[in-house]
Amino acid sequence: MSTQEVRDTALINKLVERDGTPTIAVLEDGEEYVIFNIVYGYDLGDEFAHITTNFDPQTAGASVDFFFTNELTALLDGESREPLFSFPL
């Protein structure tokens, strides 16, 4: 059984560093999620993390969302909408 090398460490680090600061995640399908905090993990062999947003701690008025990092096309500042990360991963 082999394990894959993860490919999204820098992206995960960026999201963790912004804990408590609104960040907009834009997905491939155009959906946008406002993120205040994340919980993430990898299943055996995954190259990309699965992320649950705004769960720990829950943020009043913020939805709890779930996606994989390889579904992201943009990561934006929640106020200025300035890009925070270069894609693709």
Secondary structure, DSSP 4 states (H G I P E B T S, - for coil): ---PPPS-HHHHHHHHHTTTS-EEEEETTS-EEEES-EEEE--TT-SS-EEEESBTTB-TTPPP-EEEGGGEEEEEETTT--B-S-S--
